[in-house]
Amino acid sequence: MNMIAKYVYRGLNDDEKRAGTLLPKKIGPFAEEAMTPIKTPFTTGVNRDNAIRSHQKRKYGHYPTSGVSTTTSLIAAIGYATEKGTKDGIVAVINRDLLAKFNILEEDTLRANECLIPEDEEVILFDDVGTAMPKEIIVEFRSVKRLDWFENLPSRD
């Protein structure tokens, strides 16, 4: 897709629902040491490239990062918010035009060639401090029902 989407979405977890904002799993700069398994080429030392890889591989034993996962796919966000249709949830709608105003950076995992789940269209948001994202970047909290996930699944023809 050549055009950059104006909005990214995040299915909120319970802590984020209570806080009313996006929360990283770790406080600190978005930079990590290289961890195995890793594809080559890679850079050594603590850096952003390694943080992108670790962020993507959290389920594979990598440590949490200070990045916050978002997606350009509303359907993917509904899936995360409802835990794939097991409960009702909330999706935060984030205006990308507001990110720079609050010193929030983004990394598109597809463009960085580090995307483990391409259909998620993941965009990692982060800053140099690694704290909660400012509430002002969220333009809407959208309530979603667990059935919304099933209604938006692609057909398997």
C-alpha positions as CSV (number, residue, x, y, z in Angstrom):
1,M,0.0,0.0,0.0
2,N,1.6,3.3,-1.1
3,M,-0.6,5.6,0.9
4,I,0.0,5.8,4.7
5,A,-3.2,5.2,6.7
6,K,-4.2,8.2,8.8
7,Y,-5.2,6.0,11.7
8,V,-3.8,3.1,13.6
9,Y,-5.7,0.9,16.0
10,R,-5.1,-0.9,19.2
11,G,-7.2,-3.5,20.9
12,L,-6.8,-2.4,24.6
13,N,-5.8,-4.8,27.4
14,D,-7.4,-4.5,30.8
15,D,-4.7,-2.2,32.2
16,E,-5.0,0.1,29.3
17,K,-8.8,0.2,29.6
18,R,-8.4,1.3,33.3
19,A,-5.7,3.9,32.4
20,G,-7.5,5.2,29.4
21,T,-4.3,5.2,27.3
22,L,-1.7,2.9,25.6
23,L,0.8,1.3,27.9
24,P,4.2,-0.3,27.0
25,K,5.1,-3.5,28.7
26,K,8.5,-2.0,29.7
27,I,9.6,1.5,30.7
28,G,12.7,2.8,29.0
29,P,14.1,3.6,25.6
30,F,13.0,1.5,22.6
31,A,16.3,-0.2,22.2
32,E,17.4,-3.8,22.9
33,E,20.3,-6.2,22.7
34,A,20.3,-8.8,19.9
35,M,18.8,-12.1,21.0
36,T,18.7,-15.5,19.2
37,P,17.2,-16.8,17.1
38,I,18.0,-13.9,14.8
39,K,18.1,-13.6,11.1
40,T,21.2,-12.1,9.4
41,P,22.3,-9.5,8.8
42,F,21.9,-7.9,12.2
43,T,23.6,-5.3,14.3
44,T,25.2,-5.9,17.7
45,G,24.6,-3.8,20.7
46,V,21.6,-2.1,22.1
47,N,19.6,-0.5,19.3
48,R,16.2,0.1,17.7
49,D,16.6,-2.7,15.1
50,N,17.0,-5.3,17.8
51,A,14.1,-3.8,19.7
52,I,11.8,-4.2,16.6
53,R,12.9,-7.9,16.4
54,S,12.4,-8.5,20.2
55,H,9.0,-6.7,20.1
56,Q,7.9,-9.1,17.3
57,K,9.3,-12.2,19.1
58,R,7.8,-11.6,22.6
59,K,5.9,-14.8,22.3
60,Y,9.1,-16.7,21.6
61,G,10.9,-15.8,24.9
62,H,12.2,-12.3,24.0
63,Y,11.9,-9.7,26.7
64,P,9.2,-7.1,26.5
65,T,10.0,-3.8,24.9
66,S,8.8,-0.2,25.5
67,G,7.0,-0.2,22.1
68,V,3.3,-0.4,21.8
69,S,1.8,-2.5,19.1
70,T,-0.9,-1.0,16.8
71,T,-2.2,-1.9,13.5
72,T,-3.5,-0.3,10.3
73,S,-6.2,-3.0,10.2
74,L,-9.3,-2.4,12.3
75,I,-10.2,-6.0,11.9
76,A,-6.9,-7.1,13.5
77,A,-7.5,-4.6,16.3
78,I,-11.0,-6.0,16.9
79,G,-9.4,-9.5,17.1
80,Y,-7.0,-8.4,19.8
81,A,-9.6,-6.4,21.7
82,T,-12.0,-9.3,21.8
83,E,-9.3,-12.0,22.2
84,K,-10.5,-13.5,18.9
85,G,-14.2,-13.3,19.8
86,T,-14.1,-14.5,23.4
87,K,-15.2,-11.2,25.0
88,D,-16.3,-7.7,24.3
89,G,-13.5,-5.1,24.1
90,I,-12.4,-1.6,23.3
91,V,-10.3,-0.4,20.3
92,A,-8.4,2.8,20.6
93,V,-8.3,4.9,17.4
94,I,-5.0,6.8,17.1
95,N,-4.5,9.7,14.7
96,R,-1.0,9.4,13.2
97,D,-1.0,13.1,12.4
98,L,-0.7,13.8,16.1
99,L,2.2,11.5,16.9
100,A,5.1,14.0,16.0
101,K,3.5,16.7,18.2
102,F,4.0,14.4,21.2
103,N,7.4,13.0,20.1
104,I,6.0,9.6,19.3
105,L,7.8,7.6,16.6
106,E,6.5,4.7,14.7
107,E,8.0,1.7,13.0
108,D,6.1,-0.3,10.3
109,T,7.2,-3.9,10.8
110,L,6.3,-4.8,7.2
111,R,8.7,-2.1,5.8
112,A,11.3,-3.1,8.4
113,N,11.1,-6.7,7.1
114,E,10.5,-7.9,10.6
115,C,6.9,-8.7,10.5
116,L,6.0,-12.2,11.9
117,I,2.2,-11.8,11.3
118,P,1.8,-9.8,8.0
119,E,-2.0,-9.7,8.3
120,D,-1.7,-7.7,11.5
121,E,-0.1,-4.8,9.6
122,E,1.7,-3.9,12.8
123,V,3.0,-0.4,13.5
124,I,5.0,-0.1,16.7
125,L,4.7,3.2,18.5
126,F,7.4,4.4,20.9
127,D,9.2,7.4,22.3
128,D,12.7,7.9,23.7
129,V,11.4,7.5,27.3
130,G,9.2,4.5,27.1
131,T,6.3,5.7,29.2
132,A,2.5,5.6,28.7
133,M,1.5,7.2,25.4
134,P,-0.2,10.6,25.8
135,K,-4.0,10.3,25.8
136,E,-4.2,13.1,23.3
137,I,-3.1,10.9,20.4
138,I,-6.3,8.8,20.9
139,V,-9.2,10.3,19.0
140,E,-11.8,7.6,19.8
141,F,-12.4,4.6,22.0
142,R,-14.6,2.3,20.1
143,S,-16.6,-0.4,21.9
144,V,-16.6,-3.7,20.1
145,K,-18.7,-6.8,20.7
146,R,-17.2,-10.3,20.7
147,L,-19.3,-11.1,17.6
148,D,-17.8,-8.2,15.7
149,W,-14.7,-10.4,15.3
150,F,-16.6,-13.2,13.6
151,E,-18.6,-10.9,11.4
152,N,-15.4,-9.4,10.0
153,L,-13.5,-12.6,9.3
154,P,-12.7,-13.1,5.6
155,S,-14.7,-15.9,4.0
156,R,-12.9,-19.1,3.2
157,D,-14.2,-19.8,-0.3
